Amino acid sequence: MTDLLQCLVGLALCAFGLYRWRAVRGEQAAAAQRYVHRSVFCLGIALIVLAPATARAVEHTVAMPGLPMLMGDQLRMLAASCLGLLAARSARRHVITTALTLVTMVVLFSAADLHHASGELFVDVRRRPFLAAYNTVITLFPAWHLVALVRVTLRRARRAEAGVQRVGLRLFCAGVALGVVWTAWGLDDIRLALSSGRQTDGEDAVSTVLGLVCATLVIAGGSTSAWTPLRHWWWARRTYRALTPLWSALHGEFPQIALQPPRHGLRIGQATPRAVRFALYRRVIEIHDGLLLLRPRMETPPLGEPVTAAARAAAIVAALGRTRALNAPGSPAPAPESAYRPLSAEADDDAGEVGTDVEASQLAAISRCFADLTGPVQRRREDVPV
């Protein structure tokens, strides 16, 4: 079960890193984010390779003891190197140092000549210094870069203005600091190599948890550019559902306002930001069409009085009552009244700066008051954005 969980986590990190890497490709200001996403991608592959089940399968196929350990450790060094680019003064020198480190790891691994004994990896007594040197390299190399990155990130976090950027930098700094702890966890491998010649094969439970939490914090802090679209997506879904009572009442009296017939059930892709935004704007248009048809039967508040959401909701409830009393939902609507005044309400804090977002916020406030006046409205499956 632990092997399966580690592989699933690794696949999730790979998918996220590759997706975000492609999403910010070509943006000049997103160089730092590309480094973070490449690091997450390499870390995800490392977790998959270092999973005990995967390591046993690779060793059985290649018949080279310790090869999965070497591959996973090199991927971890690449992940740390990608993060180190954020604090490197010379990218060329940093790349050269990383390449030399990877070559040194291969040389020390070959000199150690690991072999299996009682289901574990061991080396001979005279080759223990090579194994200890190997473990020293994979401990000090990432620790050096991560400590330097923590210092740089702390300085930037202090200078950053209060807001998303500062929170993102602090989360990123916490993830990098935890990465230092994760790296220091490998100091015990140096002691084991010198005392018993034994080498741990793969990641233990504590190391896996540290790596997962570290990657989560680094992803959260390094993806601040996605926070605003995610916040707007959540606001759009919440606003769409808030419009349901008002839209349902208008659609019940004027079915022709629906631009598309309601669908039953869920569809793949309906929860994407683009689909939710389109569904919200379509619903706003449909509600406006319904209010236009209802306008001749709505009482216009006197001039000079503020038009609140509660007053507009009460007027809509009364107008719907008159419409049902006249029993003429399908008759042609009279011309709109010229004295009709729009609602002057502020948009939600989570809404964007687009004019339709402001209108959606205003209509959502009216719909909530409408629901309070008419009682709870049962949400139907066709009300989900499609």
N, C-alpha and C positions, 0 to 999 in steps of 0.2 A: 504493500500500500504506500509506503514511504517512497519507493522508487517511482511509482505511478504519479504521486503528487509532485515529486521533483521534476519529472519529465513534463507534466502539464504546466507547471510554473515556468519552466524553461521555454516551452512552446509559446506561452502567452507573452513572455518577454521578447522573444524573437519576433512575433507578429507585431507587437506594439512598436518595437524599435524600427522594424522595416517599414511599417506604415507611416510613422512620423518622419522617418528619414526621407521617404519619397514625398511626403506632404510639404516639407520645407525646402525641398531641393530647388536650387536656383535663386533663393532669397539671400541677398548679401548680408542682411542683418541677422540671419539665422545660423551663422557659422557655429556659434556656441551650442545651439540646440542640436545641430547635426553631430557634433562630437558626443553629446550626451546620448543621443539615440543610437549611435554606433556602439558606444560603450554598453548600452543595455542589450543590444543585439548580440554582441560577443559574450556577454555574461549569460544570456539565455542559452546559447549553444554550449557554453562551458558547463552549465548545470545539467544539460541533457547528457553530455559526454561523461561527466563525472558521476552520474547515477550508477549505483552498483550493478543494476541489471544491464545497463548499456555497456559498462566497463567489462563485465564478464563476456558479453556477446562479442565485443571487439577483440578481446584477447583470445577468445576461442577461434575467431575467424583468422586473425593475423598471426597468432602464435608468438606474440612478443610481449612478455610480462611487463606491465607498467606503461604500455603505450597509451592507453586512455588517460592515465594520470598526466603524462607529458602533454598530450593534446589539450586536456582541460586546463592545465596550468598555463600553457601558452595563450589560450583564449582569455584567461583571467588577466594575464599580463597585457594583452591587447586592450582589454576593457579599461584597465587602469591607465594605460598609455593614452587612450582617447580622452579620458578625463584630465590627464596631465597636460594635454594640449591647451586647456583653458588657462593654465597658469604658466605655460612655457614662454620664455623670452624669445627663443629661436625655434621655430617649428622644424627646421631642417636638422638642427642638432638633436632635437628631441626624437625625431624619427630614426636618426642614426643610432642613438643610444638604445632605443627600443630594439632595433634590428640586432645590435651586438648582444643585447641581453638574451634574445631568443636563441641566437647561435650558441651562446655560452651555456644555456640550459640544455641544448641538445648534446653538447660535448660532455658536460658533467653527467647527464643521464646515461650516455653510452659508457662512460668510464666507470660508473657505479655498477653496471652489469647486474640489474635486479633479477631475481628468480623467485619462484613460488616455493613456499615451504609451509605445510600445514594450513593451506588456504590463504596465506598472507604473503606479502612481498618482503623479501629479505635481501641483504647484501653480505658479502664476506667481510671479515674483520678488517682486512687491509684496504677494503674499498669503502669503508664507512666515511672517511673524510670527504670523498666525492659526493656521497649522498647528503652529508651535512652541508656541504657547500651549495648543492642544488637547492636544498630547502632554505638556506640563507638567502639565495638570490630571489626566490619566489616570495620571500617575506619582506625583504628590504626594498626591492624595486617598487612594488605598489605602495608601500608605506611612505617612501620618500615623496612620491608624486602626490599622494593623497594629503599628506601633512602640508605640503606647499599649497595645494588647492584650498585646504581649510583656511589658511592664513589669508589668501587672496579673497576668498568668498566672504570672510568675516569683515574685511575692510570695505568691500563693496556693499555689504548689507548695512553697515553703519552709515555710509554715505547716501544710500538709497532713500527716497521719499517714502513716507508711510503709504501702504497700499499693497497691491498684488505683487509688485516687484520685490518689495522687502520681504513679504511672507515667503515668496518663492525662493529667494536667496537663503533665507533661514532654513527652510526645509531641505534645500540642496546641501547646505553646510552640515546639517544634522546627518544626512545620508552619507556624506563623505566622511564625517567623523566616525560614524558607525562602520564604514568601510575600513578605517584604520584598526578598529577593534577586531573586525573580521580577519584582517591580515595578521594581526598580532596573535590570533588564535593558532596560527601555524608555527609559533615558536616551539611548541611542544614537539613538533615533528623533528626539529633540530636535535632536541635532547634524546628522542627515541633513536635517531640515526646514529648518534655517537655512543649511546649506552648499549643498545641491543641490535642495531643494524636493521630494525624493522621500519617499514614505510607504510603509512595508511593509504589504502587504495580507495579513492573516491572521497566524497564529502560525508561527514557524520551529520547527525540530526541538528546539533547546535550550529555548525557551520552553515548548513542549508537555511536555517531560520535567519541567521545573521545576513546571509546573502540576499534573501527575499526581502527583508525589511529595508536593507540598504538600497536595493534596486527600487523599491516602492517610493522611498523618500527622494531619491535622485530623480525618478520619473516625475513625481509631483512638483518638485522644485524646478526641474529643467523644462517643464511644459507649461509655463505660465501663459504663453501665447494662446493656449487652447482653453484657458479658464473662461475668458469672456464669451467665446462662442458657446461653450457648454452652459454657462449661466443663462445666455439668451435662449438656448434650446429648452432648458428647464422652465424658464418663464413662459415660452410659447406653449408648451404642453399644459402648464398650469392655467394659462389664460384661455386656451382652447376649451378646457373642461369647464372653466367658469362661465363661458358663454353658452353652455348647453341648455340651461333653463330658458333663457330668453329665445334662443334659436328654436328650441322645440315648440314653444308656444306660438311663435310667428309661423313656423313651418306647418303647424297644425291648422292654422287659419288660411295660409297662403302657400300651398305646396309648390307653386310655380317658382318660388324664390330659390329652390335648390338648383345650383348649377350642374350638379351631378346627382343621380339617384343614390340614396344612402345604401351602403353595402353592409352585409352581415359578415362578421368574422374578421380576423386579422389577416393582413397581407405582409409578405416579406418586404422589408424596406420602408414600411410606413412610419417607423420611429426614427428615421434619419433626420438630421437637422433640416435638410432641404424640404423633405416631405412634410414635416411638422409645420415649418414656416409657411409653406404653400397652403396647407389645410387651414391654418389660422387666418391667413389673408382672405381665403375663399369664404370662410365663415363670416368674417367682418363684412364682406361685400353682400352676402346673403342677408345678414341682419339689416344692413342699410336698405336693401331692396324691400324687406318686409316692413321697415318703419316708414318708407315712402308710401307703400300701399295703405298703411294704417294711419298716416298723417291726417287725412280729412276728418277722422273721428277723434283726434286727440285735441284736448283743450290746451290752448296756448297760455302759458303763465303771463301775468301782467308784466309790462316793461318796467325795468328797474329792480325787479326781484331776482336774486341769484337762482340760476338753474342748477339744482343739485341732482346727484344720482338718485336719491330717494324720491324726489319730486318727479323726475322723469320716469322712474319705475312705476310710481303710482298712476301717472298719466297713461302709461302703456297698459296697465292692468284695466283701467277704466275703459280705454279705447277697445281693448279686446272684448270686454263685456258688452259694449255697444254693438260690436261687430257680430257677436253671437246672437244678440237680441234681434238685430235686423235680419239675421239669417241670410246674409248675402255675401258669403266669402268668395264666391266665384264671379260676382258682378264686377264690371269695370270700375276701377277706382276713380273718384273725382280728382280734379287737379289739386296739387299740393297747396297748402296755405302759405302765403308769402310771409306771414308773421312768425313762422317757425324759427326758433333760435337754437343753435347747437349747444351741447353741454360744455361748460367750461370747467374741466377737471384736470388735475395733474396726472401724468403717467406714473406707472410704477417705477421704482428705482431700478428694477432689473430689466426694464424695457430699453430698447436701443434708441437711437436718435432719429429713426425713420418715422415719417408722419403716420404711416399705418400702425406702427406700434403704439403711438399715442392714442389713436382712435380705438385700438383693441383694448387698451387699458381703461379708457372711458366706458366702453361698452361692457367690459367685465365688471366694473363697479356697478353699472346699472343692472346687469344680470344678477349679481349677488343680492342687491336690494329687491329685485323682482322675485327671486327665489324665497326670500324672507316673507314677502307679502303673499305669495301663492302657496307656500308650503314646499316640502321637499319634492324634488323631481327625480324619479328613478332614471338612472343613466342606462341607456340601452347600448348594445354592442355596436350598433351602427354609428354611435356618436364618437367612436374612436377614429382619429384622423386616418383617412385613406386617400 
